[in-house]
Amino acid sequence: MTDRLQDELLALALEAARRAGALLRDNRPADLGVAATKTSAIDVVTEMDLASEKLITGFLAEERPDDGFLGEEGASSEGSSGVRWVIDPIDGTVNYLYGLPAWAVSIAAEVDGEAVVGVVEVPSRGETFRAVRGGGAYLGDRRLAVRPAPPLEQALIGTGFGYLTERRAAQAEVLRTLLPRVRDIRRGGSAAIDLCDVACGRLDGYYERGLNPWDYAAGALIAREAGAQTGGRPGAPLSPDLAVAAGPPLFEPLQELLETLGAWHD
C-alpha cells in the first residue's frame, strides 16, 4: 500500500465517520424505535442504523466507486480495486436506542483482505480514534499506548454478550468463573469502544464471543497499533468465535484462561 493510498483512505474514513456521527448525534428522533430485528427479538436495528450506513456508503462510493463494502445493515459488494470498507454504522445500537452514551461509528479499510486503516468515532465523548497499519494509533493528536499490563488478578477486563439465549447462558457461566479471578469486569455495550479503551488504557483487556468483522475491524487495528495483542483461540486470529485484546504480558494468560473456560463456544 502506498503512502498516498493510505492517506486517502484515512482521510475518507475520518470524514465519513464524522458525517455519520454528526447525523446520529444531532438527528436522533425523540421517539426512536426498532425498525427491524436480526438474530433474535432483542438484536435490534433502528432507522438511524440504516440512515448512517446509507450516508457512509454513499459518500465512500462517490469518492471511490470501485471499492467493495461489508456493512452490518446489508451493504455488501465485492469491488474491483482491492479495497473493501468494513462498516458498523452504529456499534452499540441498544445503547443508542435507550439514549445511553456508549455507541460509536466504526469504519475500517481493508486492502487485499487486511485492515490498513481504522476509525472509531464516539460522538458522546467528542472522541475520534484512528490508526494506520504500521503508523500508530491516535486519539485526536495524542498517540496511544496500552496501559502497562498488570497481573491477571489485578486486571480490569471488558466484555460483551450475545443476543441468543443459549449463547448468553454460556457466557454467564464463563463470567461466573472469570470474575473472581480478575480485578473487575466492565460491560459497555460497544465492542469498537471497548477495543479503543484497551488502546488508550481505560481497560487492561477485553474479550467477547460472537462478534462480526464490522464490530472489530477498526477497533482491533487501533488496539494493535497502540501496542495490544489481539487474537482468538490460542494460535488463531481474532474471529467471530472469540476476540481477545490485551497488553502483551496480560494477553497470553487471559487467552489461556478463556480457552480453559470454553469462552469460544456456546
JOBELVEN-V563875 format. One record per backbone hydrogen bond with DSSP energy under -0.5 kcal/mol. NH is the residue of the N-H (numbers start at 1). CO is the residue of the C=O. Records with the same first field share a line. If there is no record, write none. Layout:
BEGIN
NH: CO, CO
END
This chain:
BEGIN
6: 2
7: 3
8: 4
9: 5
10: 6
11: 7
12: 8
13: 9
14: 10
15: 11
16: 12
17: 13
18: 14
19: 15
20: 16
21: 17
22: 18
23: 19
24: 20
25: 21
26: 22
27: 23
32: 29
35: 45
36: 45
38: 40, 43
43: 40
44: 42
45: 36
47: 33
49: 46
50: 46
51: 47
52: 48
53: 49
54: 50
55: 51
56: 52
57: 53
58: 54
59: 55
60: 56
61: 57
62: 58
63: 59
64: 60
67: 64
68: 83
69: 77
70: 85
71: 75
72: 87
74: 71
77: 69
80: 66
81: 66
84: 110
85: 68
86: 108
87: 70, 85
88: 106
89: 87
91: 104
92: 90
93: 90
96: 92
97: 93
98: 94
99: 95, 96
100: 95
103: 101
104: 91
105: 121
106: 88, 104
107: 119
108: 86
109: 117
110: 84
111: 114
112: 82, 110
114: 111
116: 109
117: 109
118: 131
119: 107
120: 129
121: 105
122: 120, 127
123: 121
125: 122
126: 122
127: 122
129: 120
130: 138
131: 118
132: 136
133: 116
135: 132
137: 225
138: 130
139: 142
140: 128, 138
142: 139
143: 141
144: 137
146: 226
147: 198
154: 151
155: 152
157: 155, 184
158: 205
159: 186
168: 164
169: 165
170: 166
171: 167
172: 168
173: 169
174: 170
175: 171
176: 172
177: 173
178: 174
179: 175
180: 176
181: 178
182: 179
183: 152, 155
184: 155
186: 157
194: 190
195: 191
196: 192
197: 193
198: 194
199: 195
200: 196
201: 198
202: 197
203: 197
204: 156
205: 156
206: 245
207: 158
208: 243
210: 240
215: 212
216: 212
217: 213
220: 216
221: 217
222: 218
223: 219
224: 220
225: 221
226: 222, 223
227: 224
228: 223
229: 246
231: 244
232: 233, 236
236: 233
239: 242
243: 208
244: 231
245: 206
246: 229
247: 204
248: 227
250: 247
251: 247
252: 248
254: 250
255: 251
256: 252
257: 253
258: 254
259: 255
260: 256
261: 257
262: 258, 259
263: 258
265: 262
END
